Amino acid sequence: FFLKEHLKNDYDQYMNDHPDLRALIADYTQSILSFKPDDTISFSAKFFAPYSAKTRSNKHLPTYRNQINIPKH
């Protein structure tokens, strides 16, 4: 029980120290809830692909809209 609380506190502190991560997670959650993809694994892979050193073609990150073909309204 103590380990669980300790880890939770560490995770909370990390999130507080990295507001950019909190924003990324919020964007991801909003995208999942908005688009309700049938294949969440593929959607997630495409969403996070621009942030991966393995899939990035250059040092400028493309927007995730281009990666997952989100229709423009």
Backbone as a printed PyTorch tensor [residue, N CA C, xyz], in Angstrom:
tensor([[[  0.8300,  -1.2070,   0.0000],
         [  0.0000,   0.0000,   0.0000],
         [  0.8650,   1.2580,   0.0000]],

        [[  1.9240,   1.2480,   0.7960],
         [  2.8010,   2.4100,   0.8640],
         [  3.4690,   2.6760,  -0.4840]],

        [[  3.9090,   1.6240,  -1.1620],
         [  4.5540,   1.7810,  -2.4630],
         [  3.6000,   2.4160,  -3.4700]],

        [[  2.3570,   1.9960,  -3.4570],
         [  1.3560,   2.5530,  -4.3750],
         [  1.1980,   4.0520,  -4.1500]],

        [[  1.0770,   4.4740,  -2.9030],
         [  0.9450,   5.9050,  -2.5940],
         [  2.2080,   6.6700,  -2.9660]],

        [[  3.3520,   6.0690,  -2.7190],
         [  4.6250,   6.7040,  -3.0600],
         [  4.7300,   6.9220,  -4.5780]],

        [[  4.3960,   5.8940,  -5.3500],
         [  4.4390,   6.0150,  -6.8090],
         [  3.4450,   7.0550,  -7.3040]],

        [[  2.2580,   7.0620,  -6.7540],
         [  1.2500,   8.0460,  -7.1520],
         [  1.7560,   9.4690,  -6.8900]],

        [[  2.3610,   9.6820,  -5.7500],
         [  2.9150,  11.0030,  -5.4390],
         [  4.0390,  11.3740,  -6.3980]],

        [[  4.8920,  10.4080,  -6.7270],
         [  5.9680,  10.6690,  -7.6870],
         [  5.4020,  11.0360,  -9.0570]],

        [[  4.3800,  10.3020,  -9.5100],
         [  3.7650,  10.5840, -10.8070],
         [  3.0990,  11.9480, -10.8110]],

        [[  2.3950,  12.2660,  -9.7370],
         [  1.7590,  13.5740,  -9.6370],
         [  2.7910,  14.6990,  -9.6880]],

        [[  3.8940,  14.5040,  -8.9790],
         [  4.9480,  15.5200,  -8.9770],
         [  5.5530,  15.6770, -10.3660]],

        [[  5.7710,  14.5720, -11.0590],
         [  6.3170,  14.6270, -12.4170],
         [  5.3840,  15.3940, -13.3500]],

        [[  4.0950,  15.1160, -13.2380],
         [  3.1150,  15.8180, -14.0760],
         [  3.1070,  17.3150, -13.7620]],

        [[  3.2320,  17.6610, -12.5000],
         [  3.2700,  19.0700, -12.1170],
         [  4.5290,  19.7580, -12.6290]],

        [[  5.6190,  19.0180, -12.6790],
         [  6.8870,  19.5780, -13.1580],
         [  6.9630,  19.6640, -14.6800]],

        [[  6.0630,  18.9960, -15.3850],
         [  6.0840,  18.9490, -16.8460],
         [  4.7010,  19.2950, -17.4180]],

        [[  4.3400,  20.5630, -17.4110],
         [  3.0150,  20.9540, -17.9100],
         [  2.8230,  20.6390, -19.3940]],

        [[  3.9120,  20.5430, -20.1430],
         [  3.8020,  20.1790, -21.5540],
         [  3.2790,  18.7510, -21.7070]],

        [[  3.6610,  17.8760, -20.8120],
         [  3.1500,  16.5000, -20.8420],
         [  1.6640,  16.4780, -20.5090]],

        [[  1.2690,  17.2790, -19.5460],
         [ -0.1480,  17.3720, -19.1870],
         [ -0.9590,  17.8530, -20.3910]],

        [[ -0.4480,  18.8340, -21.1340],
         [ -1.1440,  19.3540, -22.3160],
         [ -1.2250,  18.2910, -23.4130]],

        [[ -0.1520,  17.5340, -23.6020],
         [ -0.1420,  16.4730, -24.6090],
         [ -1.1810,  15.4020, -24.2810]],

        [[ -1.2430,  15.0140, -23.0360],
         [ -2.2160,  14.0000, -22.6210],
         [ -3.6350,  14.5350, -22.7790]],

        [[ -3.8440,  15.7980, -22.4670],
         [ -5.1690,  16.4030, -22.6420],
         [ -5.5620,  16.4280, -24.1190]],

        [[ -4.6260,  16.7760, -24.9980],
         [ -4.9040,  16.7800, -26.4420],
         [ -5.2360,  15.3810, -26.9450]],

        [[ -4.4790,  14.4040, -26.4710],
         [ -4.7080,  13.0210, -26.8750],
         [ -6.0980,  12.5580, -26.4090]],

        [[ -6.4090,  12.8170, -25.1680],
         [ -7.7060,  12.4120, -24.6250],
         [ -8.8440,  13.0820, -25.3880]],

        [[ -8.7030,  14.3570, -25.6760],
         [ -9.7350,  15.0700, -26.4360],
         [ -9.8860,  14.4750, -27.8340]],

        [[ -8.7940,  14.1230, -28.4700],
         [ -8.8520,  13.5330, -29.8090],
         [ -9.5600,  12.1840, -29.7910]],

        [[ -9.2240,  11.3560, -28.8200],
         [ -9.8800,  10.0420, -28.7010],
         [-11.3790,  10.2100, -28.4950]],

        [[-11.7670,  11.1240, -27.6130],
         [-13.1880,  11.3220, -27.3240],
         [-13.9260,  11.9800, -28.4860]],

        [[-13.2510,  12.8240, -29.2300],
         [-13.8880,  13.5020, -30.3690],
         [-14.0710,  12.5780, -31.5670]],

        [[-13.0340,  11.8160, -31.8940],
         [-13.0670,  11.0140, -33.1120],
         [-13.5420,   9.5840, -32.8960]],

        [[-13.5160,   9.1180, -31.6530],
         [-13.9910,   7.7730, -31.3220],
         [-13.5260,   6.7380, -32.3590]],

        [[-12.2190,   6.5940, -32.5180],
         [-11.7120,   5.6710, -33.5450],
         [-12.0700,   4.2260, -33.2270]],

        [[-12.3220,   3.4620, -34.2730],
         [-12.5880,   2.0290, -34.0940],
         [-11.3330,   1.3000, -33.6360]],

        [[-10.1930,   1.7230, -34.1620],
         [ -8.9190,   1.0990, -33.8200],
         [ -8.0850,   2.1040, -33.0180]],

        [[ -8.2440,   2.0770, -31.6980],
         [ -7.5550,   3.0630, -30.8640],
         [ -6.0410,   2.8580, -30.8540]],

        [[ -5.5830,   1.6370, -31.0760],
         [ -4.1400,   1.3920, -31.0930],
         [ -3.5030,   2.0860, -32.3010]],

        [[ -4.0750,   1.9140, -33.4800],
         [ -3.5440,   2.5780, -34.6780],
         [ -3.6720,   4.0890, -34.5700]],

        [[ -4.8070,   4.5430, -34.0810],
         [ -5.0230,   5.9810, -33.8940],
         [ -3.9520,   6.5470, -32.9700]],

        [[ -3.7070,   5.8520, -31.8670],
         [ -2.7190,   6.3180, -30.8930],
         [ -1.3140,   6.3190, -31.4800]],

        [[ -0.9840,   5.2750, -32.2320],
         [  0.3350,   5.2070, -32.8660],
         [  0.5350,   6.3760, -33.8230]],

        [[ -0.4930,   6.6890, -34.6020],
         [ -0.3960,   7.8130, -35.5380],
         [ -0.3640,   9.1410, -34.7960]],

        [[ -1.1020,   9.2470, -33.7010],
         [ -1.1310,  10.4870, -32.9270],
         [  0.2520,  10.7960, -32.3610]],

        [[  0.9090,   9.7670, -31.8030],
         [  2.1970,   9.9850, -31.1450],
         [  3.3990,   9.8390, -32.0740]],

        [[  3.2030,   9.4210, -33.3080],
         [  4.3100,   9.2250, -34.2490],
         [  5.1930,  10.4650, -34.4200]],

        [[  4.6160,  11.6550, -34.5020],
         [  5.4880,  12.8260, -34.6820],
         [  6.4600,  13.0620, -33.5280]],

        [[  6.1970,  12.4890, -32.3810],
         [  7.0410,  12.6940, -31.2140],
         [  8.0970,  11.6040, -31.0660]],

        [[  8.1020,  10.6270, -31.9470],
         [  9.0500,   9.5280, -31.8770],
         [ 10.2710,   9.8200, -32.7390]],

        [[ 11.4390,   9.6010, -32.1910],
         [ 12.6670,   9.7900, -32.9680],
         [ 12.7460,   8.7930, -34.1110]],

        [[ 12.0950,   7.6370, -33.9780],
         [ 12.1300,   6.6110, -35.0170],
         [ 11.2910,   6.9790, -36.2290]],

        [[ 10.2120,   7.7450, -36.0410],
         [  9.3180,   8.0540, -37.1560],
         [  9.4420,   9.4870, -37.6470]],

        [[ 10.2150,  10.2890, -36.9640],
         [ 10.3540,  11.6840, -37.3480],
         [ 11.2870,  11.8070, -38.5470]],

        [[ 10.8350,  12.4620, -39.6130],
         [ 11.6600,  12.5920, -40.8100],
         [ 12.6150,  13.7800, -40.7140]],

        [[ 12.3020,  14.7420, -39.8750],
         [ 13.2080,  15.8650, -39.6620],
         [ 13.0230,  16.3840, -38.2420]],

        [[ 13.7590,  17.4290, -37.8980],
         [ 13.6980,  17.9090, -36.5230],
         [ 12.4820,  18.7860, -36.2450]],

        [[ 11.7040,  19.1010, -37.2700],
         [ 10.4970,  19.8920, -37.0680],
         [  9.3090,  18.9500, -36.9700]],

        [[  8.6420,  18.9520, -35.8440],
         [  7.5310,  18.0340, -35.6420],
         [  6.3230,  18.4520, -36.4720]],

        [[  5.7860,  17.5470, -37.2710],
         [  4.5440,  17.8540, -37.9720],
         [  3.3890,  17.8380, -36.9820]],

        [[  2.3190,  18.4870, -37.3270],
         [  1.1690,  18.4520, -36.4410],
         [  0.4990,  17.0990, -36.5540]],

        [[ -0.1620,  16.6860, -35.4980],
         [ -0.8200,  15.3820, -35.5260],
         [ -1.9800,  15.3840, -36.4940]],

        [[ -2.5280,  16.5430, -36.8410],
         [ -3.6140,  16.6020, -37.8240],
         [ -3.1520,  15.9990, -39.1510]],

        [[ -1.9160,  16.2770, -39.5320],
         [ -1.3910,  15.7210, -40.7810],
         [ -1.1360,  14.2260, -40.6700]],

        [[ -0.8150,  13.7510, -39.4970],
         [ -0.4980,  12.3430, -39.2930],
         [ -1.7350,  11.4560, -39.3070]],

        [[ -2.8490,  11.9400, -38.7650],
         [ -4.0350,  11.0730, -38.6510],
         [ -5.1850,  11.5510, -39.5240]],

        [[ -4.9000,  12.4800, -40.4280],
         [ -5.8910,  12.9410, -41.3990],
         [ -7.1960,  13.3810, -40.7450]],

        [[ -7.1020,  14.3050, -39.8230],
         [ -8.2860,  14.8370, -39.1680],
         [ -8.9630,  15.8080, -40.1240]],

        [[-10.2530,  15.6050, -40.3980],
         [-10.9390,  16.5100, -41.3150],
         [-11.0350,  17.9190, -40.7470]],

        [[-10.8840,  18.8910, -41.6180],
         [-10.9880,  20.2990, -41.1990],
         [-12.4400,  20.7150, -41.3100]],

        [[-12.9150,  21.4190, -40.3030],
         [-14.3080,  21.8870, -40.2900],
         [-14.3770,  23.3480, -40.6450]]])
